[in-house]
């Protein structure tokens, strides 16, 4: 059998804390109180998905600004 193929592995060891902070900040911005302490199984998938979706939007915006690709792009 092949090795572990888990796509949820964090490649940079120090990134876990930063990702958790981003997740909690994003949930707070979406109006979800005490997200870190909540059992995620009690939340609808739409709520958890929106947190993840907005996290991705923030990470893409950050990457674009760092790469200089944020200005002048059209969609």
C-alpha positions in Angstrom: 0.0 0.0 0.0 1.2 3.5 -0.8 2.3 6.0 1.9 0.0 8.5 3.6 -1.8 10.6 1.0 -3.6 13.0 3.5 -4.1 16.3 1.8 -4.7 18.0 5.2 -1.0 17.7 6.2 0.5 21.1 7.0 3.8 21.4 5.2 5.2 24.2 7.4 5.3 23.2 11.0 4.7 26.7 12.3 1.7 27.3 10.1 -0.8 25.4 12.3 -1.1 28.2 14.9 -1.4 30.9 12.1 -4.1 28.9 10.3 -6.1 28.4 13.5 -5.8 32.1 14.2 -7.0 32.9 10.7 -9.9 30.5 11.1 -11.0 32.1 14.4 -10.7 35.7 13.0 -12.6 34.7 9.9 -15.4 33.1 11.9 -15.6 36.2 14.1 -15.9 38.4 11.0 -18.7 36.3 9.9 -20.5 36.8 13.2 -19.9 33.3 14.6 -19.2 33.6 18.3 -16.8 31.3 20.2 -16.0 29.3 17.0 -12.8 27.8 18.6 -14.7 26.4 21.5 -17.7 25.0 19.6 -18.1 21.4 18.6 -18.0 21.7 14.8 -20.4 18.7 14.4 -23.2 20.8 15.9 -22.8 23.5 13.2 -24.4 23.2 9.8 -22.0 22.4 6.9 -22.9 25.8 5.4 -21.4 27.6 8.4 -18.2 25.6 8.5 -17.9 25.8 4.7 -18.3 29.5 4.7 -15.5 29.9 7.2 -13.2 27.8 5.1 -14.2 29.6 1.9 -13.5 33.0 3.3 -10.2 31.7 4.7 -9.2 30.7 1.1 -10.3 34.1 -0.3 -8.1 35.9 2.3 -5.1 33.6 1.6 -5.5 34.2 -2.2 -5.8 38.0 -1.7 -2.6 37.9 0.5 -0.7 35.9 -2.1 -1.8 38.2 -4.9 -0.7 41.3 -3.0 2.7 39.7 -2.2 3.2 38.7 -5.9 2.0 42.0 -7.2 -0.9 40.3 -9.1 -3.7 42.1 -7.2 -3.7 45.2 -9.3 -4.9 45.3 -12.9 -6.5 41.9 -13.0 -10.0 41.6 -14.5 -12.6 38.9 -13.8 
